[in-house]
Amino acid sequence: MEAAIRHMVVFSLKYPKDDPRTADFFKTAKRIFSNIPIAKNFMMCSEISPKNGYDYGFSFDFMTQADYDAYNQIPEHLAFIEERWNKEVSDFMEIDFKEQ
């Protein structure tokens, strides 16, 4: 792993996959998260395995603990959580790995 911390979240939305609100959610997420310089290798994913109940995932890499901590205080990130995530996500699991 090239980063010290890998932050991942798997989730499902309240809308069907083909709903325009789903597309708008991802368009907004891409605009916000791809412009946070300390969040490296931002990736938006769709689940392809039937082994879990989540439909989507986001993944980010952080080079230092300080970068990860700062990310959790960035106004754009906090606004997305408040305005979109808390209202549109039906279920999620967050995973944060630190390289050993």
Secondary structure as a PSIPRED ss2 file (coil, helix, strand):
# PSIPRED VFORMAT (PSIPRED V4.0)

   1 M C   1.000  0.000  0.000
   2 E C   1.000  0.000  0.000
   3 A C   1.000  0.000  0.000
   4 A C   1.000  0.000  0.000
   5 I E   0.000  0.000  1.000
   6 R E   0.000  0.000  1.000
   7 H E   0.000  0.000  1.000
   8 M E   0.000  0.000  1.000
   9 V E   0.000  0.000  1.000
  10 V E   0.000  0.000  1.000
  11 F E   0.000  0.000  1.000
  12 S E   0.000  0.000  1.000
  13 L E   0.000  0.000  1.000
  14 K C   1.000  0.000  0.000
  15 Y C   1.000  0.000  0.000
  16 P C   1.000  0.000  0.000
  17 K C   1.000  0.000  0.000
  18 D C   1.000  0.000  0.000
  19 D C   1.000  0.000  0.000
  20 P H   0.000  1.000  0.000
  21 R H   0.000  1.000  0.000
  22 T H   0.000  1.000  0.000
  23 A H   0.000  1.000  0.000
  24 D H   0.000  1.000  0.000
  25 F H   0.000  1.000  0.000
  26 F H   0.000  1.000  0.000
  27 K H   0.000  1.000  0.000
  28 T H   0.000  1.000  0.000
  29 A H   0.000  1.000  0.000
  30 K H   0.000  1.000  0.000
  31 R H   0.000  1.000  0.000
  32 I H   0.000  1.000  0.000
  33 F H   0.000  1.000  0.000
  34 S C   1.000  0.000  0.000
  35 N C   1.000  0.000  0.000
  36 I C   1.000  0.000  0.000
  37 P C   1.000  0.000  0.000
  38 I C   1.000  0.000  0.000
  39 A C   1.000  0.000  0.000
  40 K E   0.000  0.000  1.000
  41 N E   0.000  0.000  1.000
  42 F E   0.000  0.000  1.000
  43 M E   0.000  0.000  1.000
  44 M E   0.000  0.000  1.000
  45 C E   0.000  0.000  1.000
  46 S E   0.000  0.000  1.000
  47 E C   1.000  0.000  0.000
  48 I C   1.000  0.000  0.000
  49 S C   1.000  0.000  0.000
  50 P C   1.000  0.000  0.000
  51 K C   1.000  0.000  0.000
  52 N C   1.000  0.000  0.000
  53 G C   1.000  0.000  0.000
  54 Y C   1.000  0.000  0.000
  55 D C   1.000  0.000  0.000
  56 Y E   0.000  0.000  1.000
  57 G E   0.000  0.000  1.000
  58 F E   0.000  0.000  1.000
  59 S E   0.000  0.000  1.000
  60 F E   0.000  0.000  1.000
  61 D E   0.000  0.000  1.000
  62 F E   0.000  0.000  1.000
  63 M C   1.000  0.000  0.000
  64 T C   1.000  0.000  0.000
  65 Q H   0.000  1.000  0.000
  66 A H   0.000  1.000  0.000
  67 D H   0.000  1.000  0.000
  68 Y H   0.000  1.000  0.000
  69 D H   0.000  1.000  0.000
  70 A H   0.000  1.000  0.000
  71 Y H   0.000  1.000  0.000
  72 N C   1.000  0.000  0.000
  73 Q C   1.000  0.000  0.000
  74 I C   1.000  0.000  0.000
  75 P H   0.000  1.000  0.000
  76 E H   0.000  1.000  0.000
  77 H H   0.000  1.000  0.000
  78 L H   0.000  1.000  0.000
  79 A H   0.000  1.000  0.000
  80 F H   0.000  1.000  0.000
  81 I H   0.000  1.000  0.000
  82 E H   0.000  1.000  0.000
  83 E H   0.000  1.000  0.000
  84 R H   0.000  1.000  0.000
  85 W H   0.000  1.000  0.000
  86 N H   0.000  1.000  0.000
  87 K H   0.000  1.000  0.000
  88 E H   0.000  1.000  0.000
  89 V E   0.000  0.000  1.000
  90 S E   0.000  0.000  1.000
  91 D E   0.000  0.000  1.000
  92 F E   0.000  0.000  1.000
  93 M E   0.000  0.000  1.000
  94 E E   0.000  0.000  1.000
  95 I E   0.000  0.000  1.000
  96 D E   0.000  0.000  1.000
  97 F E   0.000  0.000  1.000
  98 K E   0.000  0.000  1.000
  99 E C   1.000  0.000  0.000
 100 Q C   1.000  0.000  0.000
